[in-house]
């Protein structure tokens, strides 16, 4: 029995001596201390696992990803139209029909004449010469359409011209005529007279001439 035990110990010793020894490691890792629940006093947290949605949510665009120089368009405002105005009380300017009636026909009558002078229109709203004798007054008849009856016409004399009645504003009569007396002062050989109606100006030149020249103008129908 002792012989068997000694034989087994010899075999074990030989087997140990035949195993090569492993080299020691360069640096042994230092074991990291595990936190002790009792030391920190906190309960370890459990990982919460959320369910995965079937449709992935879309990410909102990042404001920083927009170009830095892009200016958002200004909001458009609706145009507010002003309410319609009642123009019945607003004075209106002359219309085309008024302009066609604004230039009167002109006649010059002497005291002893049977037919008048009828100066024609020379250029635009300027008439040909109307003649007077010396300083004698002549009647000037301005003939407007009958629809202008009751309206106001302005008769403005030039230098050396005397108008009677002297008022500048004259009233058009029921038949559309306006009659005033005109004469030329002795120191003036020529002047003019201006008529205003609905903003339109008409000019009648006046000149002094002999009685024979004036009578010839009357017979010619001018």
SVG drawing of the C-alpha trace seen along z (x, -y; Angstrom):
<svg xmlns="http://www.w3.org/2000/svg" viewBox="-85 -162 95 164">
<polyline fill="none" stroke="black" stroke-width="0.4" points="0.0,0.0 2.8,-2.4 4.5,-1.5 1.4,-2.4 1.0,-5.8 4.6,-6.6 4.3,-5.7 1.3,-7.9 3.1,-10.9 6.1,-10.4 3.9,-10.4 2.1,-13.7 5.4,-15.4 6.8,-14.5 3.6,-15.7 3.8,-19.1 7.4,-19.6 6.7,-19.0 4.1,-21.9 5.9,-25.2 5.5,-28.2 3.5,-31.2 5.3,-34.6 3.9,-37.2 1.8,-40.0 3.3,-43.5 0.7,-45.3 -2.0,-43.7 -5.4,-45.5 -6.7,-47.1 -10.1,-45.8 -12.7,-48.6 -14.6,-48.8 -18.3,-48.1 -20.6,-50.6 -22.2,-49.2 -25.9,-49.8 -25.6,-50.2 -22.8,-52.8 -24.6,-55.2 -28.0,-54.7 -29.6,-54.7 -31.6,-52.0 -30.2,-50.9 -32.3,-52.2 -34.0,-49.9 -33.7,-50.5 -37.0,-51.6 -37.5,-50.1 -40.0,-52.1 -42.0,-50.4 -40.8,-51.1 -43.6,-52.9 -44.7,-51.4 -44.2,-54.8 -41.1,-56.8 -41.9,-60.4 -40.8,-63.1 -38.3,-65.6 -39.1,-69.2 -36.9,-71.3 -34.1,-73.0 -34.2,-76.8 -30.4,-76.9 -30.3,-74.9 -32.1,-77.8 -29.8,-80.0 -28.6,-83.0 -29.5,-85.6 -33.0,-84.4 -35.6,-87.0 -39.1,-85.7 -41.6,-87.4 -43.7,-90.2 -47.3,-89.4 -49.6,-90.7 -52.3,-93.1 -55.7,-93.2 -56.3,-96.4 -59.1,-98.4 -61.0,-100.5 -62.4,-103.8 -66.2,-104.0 -67.8,-105.7 -68.2,-109.4 -71.3,-111.4 -70.0,-113.9 -73.3,-115.7 -72.1,-118.6 -68.7,-118.8 -68.5,-121.6 -67.6,-120.0 -65.3,-121.4 -66.4,-122.2 -67.2,-119.2 -66.9,-118.9 -70.4,-120.2 -69.7,-123.3 -66.5,-124.0 -68.3,-124.0 -70.7,-126.6 -68.0,-128.7 -67.0,-130.9 -69.8,-133.3 -70.6,-135.0 -69.7,-138.7 -71.5,-141.7 -70.7,-145.4 -73.5,-147.9 -73.1,-151.7 -76.0,-154.0 -76.8,-154.8 -75.9,-151.4 -78.5,-149.1 -76.3,-146.0 -73.6,-145.1 -70.0,-144.2 -69.4,-140.5 -65.7,-139.9 -64.8,-136.3 -62.6,-134.1 -58.9,-134.6 -56.9,-132.1 -58.4,-129.7 -60.3,-131.8 -59.1,-135.2 -61.3,-137.2 -60.5,-139.6 -60.4,-143.4 -63.6,-145.1 -63.7,-148.8 -65.1,-151.8 -65.5,-155.4 -63.5,-158.0 -64.7,-157.8 -68.3,-156.9 -69.7,-153.9 -70.8,-150.9 -73.0,-148.0 -71.2,-144.7 -73.5,-141.7 -72.2,-138.3 -74.5,-135.5 -74.3,-132.2 -76.6,-129.2 -80.0,-129.6 -79.3,-126.8 -76.6,-129.1 -79.3,-131.6 -78.9,-132.7 -75.2,-131.8 -72.4,-134.3 -69.9,-135.6 -66.9,-137.7 -66.2,-140.7 -62.8,-142.2 -61.8,-145.4 -58.2,-146.0 -56.3,-149.3 -58.3,-152.3 -61.5,-150.3 -64.6,-151.4 -67.4,-148.9 -71.0,-149.9 -72.3,-148.5 -68.9,-148.5 -69.4,-145.3 -67.0,-142.5 -69.5,-139.8 -72.5,-139.9 -75.6,-137.7 -76.5,-135.9 -80.1,-136.8 -83.0,-134.5 -82.2,-134.2 -78.5,-133.5 -77.2,-137.0 -75.1,-139.4 -75.1,-143.1 -72.7,-145.8 -71.5,-149.2 -67.8,-149.5 -65.7,-152.6 -62.1,-153.4 -60.4,-156.3 -59.0,-159.1 -55.4,-158.4 -55.6,-154.7 -55.7,-153.7 -56.0,-150.0 -56.7,-147.7 -58.7,-144.5 -61.5,-143.0 -61.5,-139.5 -64.5,-137.3 -64.4,-134.4 -67.0,-131.7 -66.7,-128.3 -62.9,-128.8 -62.6,-129.5 -61.1,-132.8 -62.0,-134.7 -60.3,-137.9 -61.7,-140.6 -59.2,-143.2 -60.6,-146.8 -59.2,-149.5 -60.3,-153.1 -61.1,-153.8 -63.0,-156.4 -66.7,-156.2 -66.2,-155.2 -64.0,-152.3 -66.5,-151.1 -69.4,-151.4 -67.5,-149.3 -66.9,-146.6 -70.6,-146.5 -71.6,-146.1 -69.0,-143.3 -70.7,-141.4 -67.5,-141.3"/>
</svg>
